[in-house]
Amino acid sequence: MATGEFIEEQIFNWTYTDEQRAKAEFAQKYPGKKNPYGALPQMRLLTYQMPDELVAIASGGEFDEFDLNAFFEAMGEDKKARFKHKSDVQKWLDIIRGQYAPRAVESLKTGTRPPFPYSDARLLPYLQHSFWFMPNVAACYAMANLLAERHNTFWHEYKVITAAGAQAGIGLNALPPVRQAIGSGFESKSITLSCGKLTTGVTVAQWSGILMLRSLKSPETYFQAAFRVQSPWSIKNPNGDNPNEEEILKPVCFVFDFAPTRALRQLSDYGIGLAPGEANPEAAVRELVSFLPVLAYDGANMTQIDASGILDIAMAGTTGTLLARKWKSALLVNVDNDTLRRVLENEEAMKAVERIEGWRTLGDNIIETIINKSDKIKELKNKAKEKELSTKEKKELSAEEKEFKSKRELVQKKLIKFATRIPAFMYLTDFRENTLQDVITKIEPDLFRAVTGLTVQDFHLLVKLRVHSTLLGLANALR
């Protein structure tokens, strides 16, 4: 979708944000009536900054942050699996149930008691059945073995299911042991350990909390797993005398993460990805966190973070390598039909894009050609719904789709090429402490034109038309 391979008529979006907005709007519009979205729980993300002594043993990677994969590194198989940093993982287990002595002293000094997952009375009901997302099979078995050790009496109340490795079965074969251990969900407690199984296409109503204990680079993979706990859990006709009554057992669900910078980076990327047409990344993230509150524990206090704070934290650990990759991202520019039409219908905008280096090599009227190709494809596909296309029409459709995709990619590459000039401009200017907007418009507009080939007016027009959706936000991260 980011590269424009699909036309708009082929895409339908219904996101978590849409669902929660519909839930809130129905409740507001029809108070007292049964809400069709009422059983869908709101998700909350809680992040925890680990003590320096734990961070020190597993700190590294591109962002020099707490590496969950390194921290939970394990070796061995089945009953012989052990953590490399077993004593430190034990400390982590003590932390999440509020029994770590140094943290207890800090809490007494500050007068605050942070809500750790397995210690806070408000969270415990949602951790009766939880999912722990581990780095690999060895880590799953190592965790099961550690929880079963004699001294870990608190964890003996939980039935631990290791849904990992060949023994757990392939695909859905790993699900029956989980359902058997949970039962109705009222009389039992369970922890499901997995490194990939049961993270897609699986609904276990009783799962209400997930602990993200592995480092994931893809926000899609992260939230695909996280949304396992967002499934509804309710009882229809709980008293047996009203078939329209529904008792909601899971109004909220929780995601717990112990690498805050990584977690908030995933959240910001996911939020921006949900709103590709939104020019302001902060607005895109604000829309998501209005329905997915984020609370962060910084070692002393647990505070709720707004969209601006999430973006600040998410970008704080960014290196030149990541920024360089982001400047070449397809998500940085919009080449959907609506955006291209806005450019085509604006004479000044057309003049602006034609000034981008190498644009004229794309050929005359390329934007109009792309839109026409899209309309032709739509026409043929609509015709195919009514009757089968002839061989000639099928070949025509295939050729049109191929050329449409090719030309859209050419336009996209040229727009990205312009975007990659922004870091060079920010490097050459002597006013890096100012915002990009101020540097371009007030301080060095001539330098901007010399480096990028566009005037200040050209640039603002393209941003206004949402050709470059997240350019300003990303550029300001260079400061």
RODO-2510 file (C-alpha; in nm, 4 decimals, decimal comma):
residues 479
     n   res          X          Y          Z
     1     m     0,0000     0,0000     0,0000
     2     a     0,2877     0,2365     0,0795
     3     t     0,4309     0,1979    -0,2703
     4     g     0,0972     0,2549    -0,4411
     5     e     0,0668    -0,1005    -0,5730
     6     f    -0,3041    -0,1044    -0,4923
     7     i    -0,5542     0,1563    -0,6047
     8     e    -0,7806     0,3174    -0,3481
     9     e    -1,0846     0,1055    -0,4376
    10     q    -0,8918    -0,2082    -0,3369
    11     i    -0,8218    -0,0865     0,0154
    12     f    -1,0570    -0,0840     0,3138
    13     n    -0,9356     0,0235     0,6571
    14     w    -1,0948    -0,0635     0,9907
    15     t    -0,8453    -0,0111     1,2681
    16     y    -0,8408    -0,0306     1,6447
    17     t    -0,8853     0,3483     1,6469
    18     d    -1,1985     0,3237     1,4285
    19     e    -1,3412     0,0554     1,6557
    20     q    -1,2812     0,2459     1,9804
    21     r    -1,4106     0,5699     1,8281
    22     a    -1,7302     0,3913     1,7232
    23     k    -1,7624     0,2502     2,0753
    24     a    -1,7290     0,5959     2,2350
    25     e    -1,9618     0,7660     1,9854
    26     f    -2,2352     0,5040     2,0332
    27     a    -2,2153     0,5384     2,4127
    28     q    -2,2436     0,9157     2,3807
    29     k    -2,5250     0,9079     2,1248
    30     y    -2,7319     0,6311     2,2838
    31     p    -2,6679     0,6360     2,6609
    32     g    -2,8101     0,3356     2,8386
    33     k    -2,8522     0,1283     2,5229
    34     k    -2,6580    -0,1908     2,4553
    35     n    -2,3386    -0,0898     2,2771
    36     p    -2,2483    -0,3243     1,9865
    37     y    -1,8826    -0,2370     2,0489
    38     g    -1,9127    -0,2456     2,4274
    39     a    -1,7322    -0,5775     2,4811
    40     l    -1,4254    -0,4691     2,2821
    41     p    -1,1708    -0,3700     2,5508
    42     q    -0,9599    -0,0583     2,5443
    43     m    -0,5885    -0,1324     2,5281
    44     r    -0,3365     0,0326     2,7607
    45     l     0,0413     0,0299     2,7257
    46     l     0,2571     0,0364     3,0381
    47     t     0,6332     0,0702     2,9988
    48     y     0,8934     0,0227     3,2712
    49     q     1,2473     0,1548     3,2921
    50     m     1,4586    -0,1249     3,4391
    51     p     1,7216    -0,0610     3,7098
    52     d     2,0661     0,0387     3,5828
    53     e     2,2191    -0,2864     3,7063
    54     l     1,9900    -0,4879     3,4761
    55     v     2,0200    -0,2480     3,1833
    56     a     2,4022    -0,2691     3,2071
    57     i     2,4139    -0,6427     3,1389
    58     a     2,1971    -0,6254     2,8278
    59     s     2,2591    -0,2834     2,6793
    60     g     2,3649    -0,2405     2,3214
    61     g     2,2452    -0,2545     1,9662
    62     e     2,1924     0,0409     1,7390
    63     f     2,0212     0,2487     2,0075
    64     d     2,2326     0,1446     2,3080
    65     e     1,9171     0,0544     2,5005
    66     f     1,7878    -0,2371     2,7052
    67     d     1,8049    -0,5391     2,4734
    68     l     1,5368    -0,7865     2,5771
    69     n     1,6718    -1,0575     2,3465
    70     a     2,0136    -1,0366     2,5130
    71     f     1,8675    -1,0158     2,8627
    72     f     1,6526    -1,3275     2,8155
    73     e     1,9217    -1,5192     2,6249
    74     a     1,8967    -1,8891     2,7051
    75     m     2,0579    -2,2199     2,6144
    76     g     1,9593    -2,5853     2,6389
    77     e     1,6408    -2,7705     2,5618
    78     d     1,3263    -2,8628     2,7521
    79     k     1,3982    -2,9322     3,1218
    80     k     1,7667    -2,8436     3,0784
    81     a     1,7040    -2,4938     2,9356
    82     r     1,8607    -2,2167     3,1457
    83     f     1,8991    -1,8393     3,1157
    84     k     2,2497    -1,7042     3,0608
    85     h     2,1716    -1,4273     3,3127
    86     k     1,9588    -1,6421     3,5415
    87     s     2,0154    -1,4363     3,8588
    88     d     1,9234    -1,1156     3,6788
    89     v     1,6098    -1,2694     3,5275
    90     q     1,5166    -1,3740     3,8820
    91     k     1,5575    -1,0093     3,9896
    92     w     1,3265    -0,9110     3,7040
    93     l     1,0664    -1,1614     3,8271
    94     d     1,0927    -1,0039     4,1720
    95     i     1,0550    -0,6543     4,0206
    96     i     0,7318    -0,7296     3,8340
    97     r     0,5707    -0,8527     4,1542
    98     g     0,7007    -0,5568     4,3591
    99     q     0,9397    -0,7629     4,5720
   100     y     1,2762    -0,6227     4,4580
   101     a     1,4383    -0,4757     4,7718
   102     p     1,6259    -0,1751     4,6170
   103     r     1,3090    -0,0623     4,4383
   104     a     1,1067    -0,1022     4,7590
   105     v     1,3466     0,1376     4,9347
   106     e     1,3162     0,3891     4,6472
   107     s     0,9369     0,3708     4,6718
   108     l     0,9514     0,4498     5,0435
   109     k     1,1785     0,7496     4,9767
   110     t     0,9603     0,8938     4,7006
   111     g     0,6332     0,8098     4,8693
   112     t     0,5094     0,6384     4,5530
   113     r     0,4382     0,2759     4,4779
   114     p     0,4479     0,2171     4,1023
   115     p     0,1948    -0,0280     3,9572
   116     f     0,4097    -0,3288     3,8745
   117     p     0,2174    -0,5975     3,6844
   118     y     0,1924    -0,8733     3,9429
   119     s     0,1746    -0,6538     4,2537
   120     d    -0,0843    -0,3831     4,1903
   121     a    -0,4392    -0,4770     4,2887
   122     r    -0,5749    -0,2831     3,9876
   123     l    -0,3708    -0,4939     3,7453
   124     l    -0,3847    -0,8398     3,9021
   125     p    -0,7379    -0,9216     3,7756
   126     y    -0,6134    -0,8672     3,4194
   127     l    -0,3144    -1,0958     3,4707
   128     q    -0,5080    -1,4006     3,5821
   129     h    -0,4420    -1,5289     3,2304
   130     s    -0,1524    -1,3697     3,0440
   131     f     0,0700    -1,4189     2,7418
   132     w     0,4494    -1,3803     2,7680
   133     f     0,6150    -1,3131     2,4313
   134     m     0,9691    -1,4577     2,4579
   135     p     1,2701    -1,4257     2,2199
   136     n     1,3022    -1,7946     2,1231
   137     v     1,2176    -2,1542     2,2136
   138     a     1,5076    -2,1901     2,4598
   139     a     1,3935    -1,8774     2,6454
   140     c     1,0381    -2,0148     2,6710
   141     y     1,1572    -2,3364     2,8341
   142     a     1,4105    -2,1539     3,0525
   143     m     1,1322    -1,9288     3,1844
   144     a     0,9042    -2,2270     3,2509
   145     n     1,1836    -2,3998     3,4420
   146     l     1,2668    -2,0882     3,6463
   147     l     0,9034    -2,0265     3,7406
   148     a     0,8776    -2,3878     3,8556
   149     e     1,1771    -2,3697     4,0895
   150     r     1,1028    -2,4316     4,4572
   151     h     1,1699    -2,0781     4,5820
   152     n     0,9331    -1,9143     4,3282
   153     t     0,6227    -2,0065     4,5298
   154     f     0,4235    -1,7047     4,4047
   155     w     0,4365    -1,8359     4,0474
   156     h     0,3316    -2,1873     4,1458
   157     e    -0,0306    -2,0652     4,1517
   158     y    -0,0137    -2,0238     3,7732
   159     k    -0,0395    -2,3070     3,5230
   160     v     0,2500    -2,2423     3,2827
   161     i     0,1963    -2,3559     2,9223
   162     t     0,5011    -2,3621     2,6945
   163     a     0,3606    -2,3047     2,3454
   164     a     0,6949    -2,3225     2,1672
   165     g     0,9016    -2,5683     1,9714
   166     a     0,8071    -2,8902     1,7967
   167     q     0,6537    -3,0395     2,1124
   168     a     0,3817    -2,7715     2,1152
   169     g     0,2568    -2,8788     1,7731
   170     i     0,2201    -2,6929     1,4475
   171     g    -0,0095    -2,3909     1,4159
   172     l    -0,3422    -2,4290     1,5948
   173     n    -0,2333    -2,7608     1,7464
   174     a    -0,0655    -2,5495     2,0152
   175     l    -0,4017    -2,4030     2,1215
   176     p    -0,5867    -2,6962     2,2946
   177     p    -0,3418    -2,7178     2,5913
   178     v    -0,3949    -2,3457     2,6512
   179     r    -0,7732    -2,3768     2,6456
   180     q    -0,7584    -2,6835     2,8701
   181     a    -0,5386    -2,5059     3,1261
   182     i    -0,7629    -2,1968     3,1304
   183     g    -1,0985    -2,3738     3,1316
   184     s    -1,3746    -2,1228     3,2053
   185     g    -1,1090    -1,8783     3,3218
   186     f    -1,2666    -1,8160     3,6627
   187     e    -1,1129    -2,0904     3,8751
   188     s    -0,7668    -2,1015     3,7181
   189     k    -0,4564    -1,8874     3,6608
   190     s    -0,2289    -1,9328     3,3625
   191     i     0,0795    -1,7996     3,1851
   192     t     0,1310    -1,8897     2,8184
   193     l     0,4930    -1,8727     2,7020
   194     s     0,5505    -1,8374     2,3281
   195     c     0,8050    -1,6998     2,0840
   196     g     0,5708    -1,6870     1,7844
   197     k     0,3007    -1,9515     1,8080
   198     l    -0,0516    -1,8245     1,8783
   199     t     0,0406    -1,4627     1,7963
   200     t    -0,1727    -1,4426     1,4800
   201     g    -0,5277    -1,5482     1,4024
   202     v    -0,5928    -1,6844     1,7521
   203     t    -0,8598    -1,5721     1,9994
   204     v    -0,8333    -1,6638     2,3657
   205     a    -1,0921    -1,4510     2,5406
   206     q    -0,9380    -1,4873     2,8861
   207     w    -0,5986    -1,3429     2,7875
   208     s    -0,6071    -0,9899     2,9289
   209     g    -0,2379    -0,8965     2,9493
   210     i     0,0706    -0,9531     2,7375
   211     l     0,4315    -0,9085     2,8488
   212     m     0,6551    -0,8105     2,5557
   213     l     0,9835    -0,9813     2,6461
   214     r     1,1556    -0,9742     2,3085
   215     s     1,2895    -0,7015     2,0806
   216     l     1,0865    -0,6646     1,7618
   217     k     1,1753    -0,4304     1,4760
   218     s     0,8393    -0,4365     1,2995
   219     p     0,5492    -0,2440     1,4595
   220     e     0,3100    -0,4675     1,2648
   221     t     0,4514    -0,7816     1,4309
   222     y     0,4541    -0,6075     1,7688
   223     f     0,0879    -0,5060     1,7533
   224     q    -0,0238    -0,8272     1,5843
   225     a     0,0926    -1,0038     1,9016
   226     a    -0,0328    -0,7274     2,1337
   227     f    -0,3849    -0,7449     1,9926
   228     r    -0,4157    -1,1089     2,1044
   229     v    -0,5257    -0,9694     2,4411
   230     q    -0,7792    -0,7259     2,2913
   231     s    -1,0413    -0,9913     2,2173
   232     p    -1,3741    -0,9524     2,4014
   233     w    -1,4598    -1,1591     2,7087
   234     s    -1,8198    -1,1345     2,8254
   235     i    -2,1123    -1,3446     2,9453
   236     k    -2,4478    -1,3273     2,7681
   237     n    -2,7536    -1,3456     2,9939
   238     p    -2,5471    -1,3815     3,3148
   239     n    -2,8503    -1,4151     3,5482
   240     g    -3,0543    -1,6342     3,3144
   241     d    -3,3482    -1,3968     3,3004
   242     n    -3,2540    -1,1446     3,0317
   243     p    -3,1195    -1,2647     2,6957
   244     n    -3,0278    -0,9064     2,6021
   245     e    -2,8091    -0,8546     2,9068
   246     e    -2,4319    -0,8889     2,8709
   247     e    -2,1754    -0,8791     3,1502
   248     i    -1,8401    -0,7491     3,0243
   249     l    -1,5537    -0,9188     3,2071
   250     k    -1,2690    -0,7413     3,0264
   251     p    -1,3351    -0,3671     2,9781
   252     v    -0,9613    -0,2998     2,9371
   253     c    -0,6530    -0,5025     2,8500
   254     f    -0,2820    -0,4364     2,9032
   255     v     0,0480    -0,4483     2,7185
   256     f     0,3548    -0,4441     2,9449
   257     d     0,6918    -0,3511     2,7966
   258     f     1,0322    -0,3255     2,9618
   259     a     1,2229    -0,1439     2,6864
   260     p     1,0465     0,1970     2,6870
   261     t     1,2275     0,3664     2,3977
   262     r     1,1774     0,0675     2,1702
   263     a     0,8109     0,0322     2,2724
   264     l     0,7283     0,3984     2,2124
   265     r     0,9093     0,3921     1,8792
   266     q     0,6885     0,1006     1,7751
   267     l     0,3808     0,2896     1,8927
   268     s     0,4737     0,6093     1,7059
   269     d     0,5493     0,4190     1,3841
   270     y     0,2224     0,2296     1,4164
   271     g     0,0222     0,5467     1,4832
   272     i     0,1745     0,7278     1,1851
   273     g     0,1138     0,4212     0,9675
   274     l    -0,2559     0,4183     1,0622
   275     a    -0,2972     0,7720     0,9259
   276     p    -0,0855     0,7974     0,6075
   277     g    -0,2869     1,0994     0,4925
   278     e    -0,2139     1,2975     0,8086
   279     a     0,0568     1,5586     0,7467
   280     n     0,1399     1,6022     1,1147
   281     p     0,2902     1,2906     1,2823
   282     e     0,1994     1,4226     1,6271
   283     a    -0,1662     1,4443     1,5254
   284     a    -0,1537     1,0870     1,3930
   285     v    -0,0070     0,9547     1,7186
   286     r    -0,2462     1,1699     1,9254
   287     e    -0,5410     1,0005     1,7533
   288     l    -0,4088     0,6568     1,8486
   289     v    -0,3156     0,7327     2,2106
   290     s    -0,6540     0,8946     2,2729
   291     f    -0,7818     0,5352     2,2676
   292     l    -0,4582     0,3641     2,3760
   293     p    -0,3295     0,5453     2,6870
   294     v     0,0441     0,5134     2,7534
   295     l     0,1875     0,5149     3,1040
   296     a     0,5639     0,5102     3,1569
   297     y     0,7579     0,4290     3,4719
   298     d     1,0891     0,6184     3,4739
   299     g     1,2366     0,4543     3,7822
   300     a     1,0543     0,6784     4,0275
   301     n     0,7096     0,7716     3,8997
   302     m     0,4494     0,6335     3,6623
   303     t     0,3166     0,9100     3,4376
   304     q     0,0858     0,9241     3,1366
   305     i     0,2589     1,0399     2,8182
   306     d     0,0976     1,2448     2,5433
   307     a     0,1658     1,2242     2,1692
   308     s     0,4414     1,4864     2,1783
   309     g     0,6191     1,3031     2,4601
   310     i     0,5928     0,9718     2,2772
   311     l     0,7558     1,1168     1,9654
   312     d     1,0292     1,2821     2,1727
   313     i     1,1124     0,9580     2,3535
   314     a     1,0821     0,7510     2,0377
   315     m     1,3313     0,9727     1,8530
   316     a     1,5707     1,0208     2,1467
   317     g     1,7610     0,7027     2,0686
   318     t     1,7632     0,7508     1,6935
   319     t     2,0996     0,7248     1,5198
   320     g     2,2157     0,8539     1,1862
   321     t     2,1687     0,5059     1,0414
   322     l     1,7998     0,4969     1,1275
   323     l     1,7419     0,8538     1,0131
   324     a     1,9093     0,7815     0,6814
   325     r     1,6803     0,4821     0,6386
   326     k     1,3743     0,6883     0,7265
   327     w     1,4641     0,9546     0,4704
   328     k     1,4435     0,6883     0,2002
   329     s     1,1187     0,5413     0,3261
   330     a     0,8198     0,5104     0,0932
   331     l     0,6015     0,6267     0,3825
   332     l     0,7595     0,9717     0,3571
   333     v     0,5707     1,0603     0,0397
   334     n     0,2131     1,0073    -0,0751
   335     v     0,1434     0,8986    -0,4326
   336     d    -0,2196     0,7940    -0,3939
   337     n    -0,4716     0,9191    -0,6499
   338     d    -0,6205     1,1837    -0,4220
   339     t    -0,2814     1,3430    -0,3580
   340     l    -0,1826     1,3267    -0,7247
   341     r    -0,5137     1,4854    -0,8246
   342     r    -0,4563     1,7702    -0,5787
   343     v    -0,1185     1,8340    -0,7408
   344     l    -0,2551     1,8025    -1,0950
   345     e    -0,5372     2,0483    -1,0248
   346     n    -0,2987     2,3057    -0,8743
   347     e    -0,0978     2,4913    -1,1389
   348     e     0,1629     2,6159    -0,8903
   349     a     0,2079     2,2663    -0,7487
   350     m     0,2689     2,1248    -1,0971
   351     k     0,5329     2,3895    -1,1588
   352     a     0,6923     2,3021    -0,8259
   353     v     0,7223     1,9272    -0,8894
   354     e     0,8541     1,9959    -1,2393
   355     r     1,1433     2,1828    -1,0756
   356     i     1,2477     1,8685    -0,8852
   357     e     1,5714     1,7364    -1,0325
   358     g     1,5148     1,4717    -1,2984
   359     w     1,1374     1,5140    -1,3041
   360     r     1,1245     1,5940    -1,6769
   361     t     1,2897     1,2604    -1,7559
   362     l     0,9688     1,0917    -1,6403
   363     g     0,7909     1,2217    -1,9481
   364     d     0,5126     1,4708    -2,0099
   365     n     0,1859     1,4470    -1,8170
   366     i     0,3020     1,1528    -1,6034
   367     i     0,0669     1,2378    -1,3142
   368     e    -0,2308     1,2585    -1,5490
   369     t    -0,1227     0,9282    -1,7064
   370     i    -0,1123     0,7552    -1,3659
   371     i    -0,4605     0,8765    -1,2754
   372     n    -0,5967     0,7691    -1,6153
   373     k    -0,4362     0,4253    -1,5756
   374     s    -0,5965     0,3930    -1,2326
   375     d    -0,9379     0,4833    -1,3741
   376     k    -0,8927     0,2334    -1,6598
   377     i    -0,7998    -0,0427    -1,4150
   378     k    -1,1019     0,0405    -1,2013
   379     e    -1,3272     0,0271    -1,5073
   380     l    -1,1965    -0,3149    -1,6133
   381     k    -1,2227    -0,4559    -1,2614
   382     n    -1,5820    -0,3355    -1,2310
   383     k    -1,6565    -0,4996    -1,5637
   384     a    -1,4997    -0,8233    -1,4376
   385     k    -1,7498    -0,8268    -1,1484
   386     e    -2,0405    -0,8372    -1,3936
   387     k    -1,8982    -1,0868    -1,6442
   388     e    -1,5761    -1,2671    -1,7225
   389     l    -1,3256    -1,0596    -1,9186
   390     s    -1,2153    -1,1696    -2,2623
   391     t    -0,8545    -1,2833    -2,3162
   392     k    -0,7785    -0,9489    -2,4799
   393     e    -0,9274    -0,7552    -2,1869
   394     k    -0,7355    -0,9678    -1,9335
   395     k    -0,4099    -0,8910    -2,1143
   396     e    -0,5044    -0,5233    -2,1270
   397     l    -0,5797    -0,5214    -1,7528
   398     s    -0,2482    -0,6917    -1,6755
   399     a    -0,0554    -0,4444    -1,8935
   400     e    -0,2367    -0,1442    -1,7447
   401     e    -0,1661    -0,2613    -1,3885
   402     k     0,2005    -0,3218    -1,4665
   403     e     0,2477     0,0208    -1,6259
   404     f     0,0441     0,1918    -1,3499
   405     k     0,2662     0,0406    -1,0813
   406     s     0,5858     0,1236    -1,2724
   407     k     0,4976     0,4887    -1,3295
   408     r     0,3806     0,5372    -0,9707
   409     e     0,7125     0,4014    -0,8460
   410     l     0,9028     0,6432    -1,0725
   411     v     0,7117     0,9399    -0,9310
   412     q     0,7651     0,8128    -0,5799
   413     k     1,1411     0,7792    -0,6289
   414     k     1,1712     1,1358    -0,7549
   415     l     0,9747     1,2717    -0,4595
   416     i     1,1886     1,0688    -0,2176
   417     k     1,5024     1,1988    -0,3901
   418     f     1,3897     1,5528    -0,3122
   419     a     1,3236     1,4522     0,0509
   420     t     1,6779     1,3157     0,0864
   421     r     1,8119     1,6660     0,0147
   422     i     1,6659     1,7941     0,3434
   423     p     1,9350     1,6304     0,5645
   424     a     2,2029     1,7914     0,3445
   425     f     2,0341     2,1283     0,3898
   426     m     2,0123     2,0820     0,7684
   427     y     2,3815     1,9854     0,7744
   428     l     2,4914     2,2926     0,5762
   429     t     2,2911     2,5451     0,7751
   430     d     2,4473     2,7089     1,0804
   431     f     2,1101     2,7288     1,2569
   432     r     2,0458     2,3662     1,3536
   433     e     1,8911     2,4582     1,6888
   434     n     1,5985     2,6232     1,5137
   435     t     1,3037     2,4318     1,3766
   436     l     1,3194     2,3338     1,0101
   437     q     1,0221     2,5600     0,9409
   438     d     1,2024     2,8667     1,0791
   439     v     1,5310     2,7875     0,9058
   440     i     1,3609     2,7478     0,5678
   441     t     1,1217     3,0414     0,5866
   442     k     1,3050     3,3010     0,7925
   443     i     1,6769     3,2341     0,8005
   444     e     1,8156     3,0577     0,4939
   445     p     1,5566     3,0277     0,2149
   446     d     1,8264     3,0842    -0,0504
   447     l     2,0360     2,7944     0,0809
   448     f     1,7251     2,5749     0,0823
   449     r     1,6598     2,6526    -0,2847
   450     a     2,0239     2,5936    -0,3789
   451     v     2,0298     2,2501    -0,2128
   452     t     1,6816     2,1214    -0,2971
   453     g     1,5915     2,3113    -0,6131
   454     l     1,2592     2,4295    -0,4647
   455     t     1,1566     2,7639    -0,3205
   456     v     1,0014     2,8103     0,0225
   457     q     0,6608     2,8555    -0,1414
   458     d     0,7073     2,5349    -0,3441
   459     f     0,7945     2,3379    -0,0323
   460     h     0,5012     2,4639     0,1735
   461     l     0,2605     2,3990    -0,1102
   462     l     0,3701     2,0340    -0,1391
   463     v     0,3431     1,9858     0,2377
   464     k    -0,0009     2,1503     0,2363
   465     l    -0,1140     1,9138    -0,0404
   466     r     0,0225     1,6240     0,1719
   467     v     0,2706     1,5081    -0,0886
   468     h     0,5328     1,4867     0,1848
   469     s     0,3304     1,3687     0,4822
   470     t     0,5804     1,3445     0,7709
   471     l     0,8664     1,5533     0,6366
   472     l     0,8659     1,8342     0,8922
   473     g     0,8457     1,6032     1,1922
   474     l     1,1279     1,3828     1,0697
   475     a     1,3464     1,6780     0,9723
   476     n     1,3157     1,8367     1,3153
   477     a     1,4601     1,5147     1,4618
   478     l     1,7878     1,6125     1,2951
   479     r     1,8250     1,9141     1,5237
***
